[in-house]
Amino acid sequence: MGGAVDKAFDVMEALVEHSRLADIAAATALPHLEDLQRRTGRTVHLALLSGDEAVYVAKVEGDKPYRLASRVGMSLHLHRTSIGKAMLAAMGDDEVAGIAGRTGLAGRSPGTITEVGPLLAEVAATRARGWAEDHEVRARARRAAVVGLLGMELVTGEALILDGGKHITY
């Protein structure tokens, strides 16, 4: 076979393997995600690092009257989400800066970090705190925090929500 065909097969094989790992992670974590949702009443996500993005591989919907605009398979910029910041906190500063250079740190709202220096400072604060936060980065009046868990890959789940100044912990 030709080089282009071989490369296409290699890419397809990698995608299938990544999908298989995501399915295993989601199935393994599901009871814990459901327990966290029951304890908090909030939507809970599981995300895996995929290249320079996070991808939701599991979601347990909260029992609140509002719904988060998220879905399994949705990709997220690492600098714009608490899930992404938790993932960045597990990396070295050079790797974080490299991702920032490749992705461009596009803004979404006034709360979005769009420069490398402030991103590195936020990642350092995340490491020191032990959890990542976002404050009105994706939506007004929405705050979230995430605790990262290390395993086969970095996996995150929503473990603490900051809702209108009220802390709800798990």
WOTA-V750660 format. One record per residue. N is the residue number from 1. SS is DSSP state (a for helix, b for strand, c for the rest). PHI is phi in whole degrees, 0 to 359 (* if undefined). PSI is psi in whole degrees, 0 to 359 (NA if undefined). Layout:
((N	SS	PHI	PSI) (N	SS	PHI	PSI))
This chain:
((1	c	*	159) (2	c	281	167) (3	a	301	317) (4	a	294	320) (5	a	292	317) (6	a	300	317) (7	a	296	319) (8	a	298	318) (9	a	296	320) (10	a	298	317) (11	a	295	315) (12	a	298	319) (13	a	298	318) (14	a	296	319) (15	a	297	318) (16	a	296	317) (17	a	295	316) (18	a	298	319) (19	a	297	319) (20	a	297	316) (21	a	295	320) (22	a	297	319) (23	a	296	319) (24	a	296	314) (25	a	299	315) (26	a	296	315) (27	a	295	320) (28	a	293	320) (29	a	277	341) (30	a	308	313) (31	a	301	324) (32	a	288	321) (33	a	296	317) (34	a	296	320) (35	a	296	316) (36	a	298	319) (37	a	297	317) (38	a	298	320) (39	a	289	327) (40	a	256	336) (41	c	76	5) (42	c	255	162) (43	c	293	137) (44	b	236	135) (45	b	240	154) (46	b	237	130) (47	b	229	149) (48	b	242	150) (49	b	286	130) (50	b	225	100) (51	c	66	237) (52	c	258	19) (53	b	226	164) (54	b	258	146) (55	b	231	127) (56	b	293	128) (57	b	246	349) (58	b	205	150) (59	b	211	132) (60	b	241	116) (61	c	292	141) (62	c	285	171) (63	c	257	18) (64	c	278	161) (65	c	290	346) (66	c	256	156) (67	c	239	143) (68	c	280	140) (69	c	280	76) (70	c	216	160) (71	c	204	154) (72	c	300	134) (73	c	97	346) (74	c	290	133) (75	b	262	151) (76	b	227	140) (77	b	290	134) (78	a	296	325) (79	a	281	348) (80	a	254	5) (81	c	222	153) (82	a	293	326) (83	a	300	313) (84	a	296	320) (85	a	294	325) (86	a	296	320) (87	a	294	316) (88	a	298	326) (89	a	295	339) (90	c	274	358) (91	c	254	164) (92	c	283	160) (93	a	300	324) (94	a	296	320) (95	a	293	319) (96	a	299	313) (97	a	297	323) (98	a	296	316) (99	a	298	317) (100	a	301	318) (101	a	295	321) (102	a	286	324) (103	a	267	336) (104	c	88	354) (105	c	52	50) (106	c	298	141) (107	c	277	156) (108	c	234	329) (109	c	209	172) (110	c	300	338) (111	c	275	356) (112	c	282	133) (113	c	284	125) (114	c	237	9) (115	c	229	149) (116	a	297	315) (117	a	304	306) (118	a	298	327) (119	a	295	315) (120	a	298	323) (121	a	294	319) (122	a	293	321) (123	a	295	319) (124	a	297	319) (125	a	295	322) (126	a	298	315) (127	a	300	317) (128	a	293	320) (129	a	286	323) (130	c	94	4) (131	c	207	159) (132	b	256	151) (133	b	230	153) (134	b	226	146) (135	b	232	102) (136	c	55	38) (137	c	275	319) (138	c	260	334) (139	c	203	148) (140	c	297	143) (141	c	63	14) (142	c	251	128) (143	b	231	147) (144	b	212	158) (145	b	219	152) (146	b	221	142) (147	b	253	129) (148	b	273	145) (149	b	237	133) (150	b	264	136) (151	c	206	225) (152	c	300	320) (153	c	224	169) (154	b	289	126) (155	b	237	140) (156	b	231	154) (157	b	215	149) (158	b	291	119) (159	b	238	348) (160	b	205	130) (161	b	246	136) (162	b	255	106) (163	b	242	103) (164	c	59	35) (165	c	86	350) (166	b	269	127) (167	b	270	128) (168	b	240	115) (169	b	247	160) (170	c	231	NA))
